[in-house]
């Protein structure tokens, strides 16, 4: 049987990789790719805690399903925003979208 | 070391490598395809955790819908993708530092926790996690309210996405 710590360490590493993508990428679509990695890392944690805790309590899996739904909503709206911005400003580079920056 | 542990190590290593390629590859189409590989690795980990339904949902929703949506978005905004400039911003080292510190912090917190070496109990005989999940999602003293709220959220997101991406001309 796999110890719980392996899953938690894997999840922490995947979360950090996603965080690096969000902080360092210039392209807005690539930033959303990083967000997806972070959401997946969280889901691994939720399911691992369901499996290693009381297995009859389904809260972990239910929470993972809700995270799936929220991730789908976030990606569809986010990519629609990116496409809308691309149509108006002809760029998806996050640094160039500085209209609201003082 | 048991077979399960060897499978876990191989899958986790491949998944993390694919995740690194998602955030570092220059070509965004390649990054999106590496995201598919990462999501598939995570689906295998769900299977190792006896969460079969979550694994199937991961493949159908994440790989089948979200990753394909990413590939569409990359292709629709392709001009910027092929630019000769750098794919990472000037302060990428700061991002690397922050994410390394996050990993270090999580590692330190996990090291102090006593439940780490815990191994999961054997599944009770006749336990069906799909049936239990279905019951939890639809029973009135379970999670039916969050379930319905999630459907309203998806509807709102769909209307919003159509409105935002709709070409008025």
Interface residues (C-beta under 8 A of the other chain):
Chain A: X1 X2 X3 X4 X5 X6 X7 X8 X9 X10 X12 X13 X14 X15 X16 X17 X18 X19 X20 X21 X22 X23 X24 X25 X26 X27 X29 X30 X32 X33 X34 X36 X37 X40 X43 X44 X47 X48 X50 X51 X52 X55 X56 X58 X59 X61 X62 X64 X65 X66 X68 X69 X70 X71 X72 X73 X74 X75 X76 X77 X79 X80 X81 X82 X83 X84 X86 X87 X90 X91 X92 X93 X94 X95
Chain B: X2 X4 X5 X8 X12 X15 X16 X19 X20 X22 X23 X28 X31 X32 X35 X38 X39 X42 X45 X46 X48 X49 X50 X51 X53 X54 X57 X58 X61 X62 X65 X66 X69 X70 X72 X73 X74 X76 X77 X79 X80 X81 X85 X86 X87 X88 X89 X91 X92 X94 X95 X96 X98 X99 X100 X102 X103 X106 X107 X110 X115 X116 X117 X118 X119 X120 X121 X123 X124 X127 X129 X132 X133 X135 X136 X137 X142 X143 X146 X147 X150 X151 X153 X154 X156 X157 X158 X160 X161 X162 X164 X165 X167
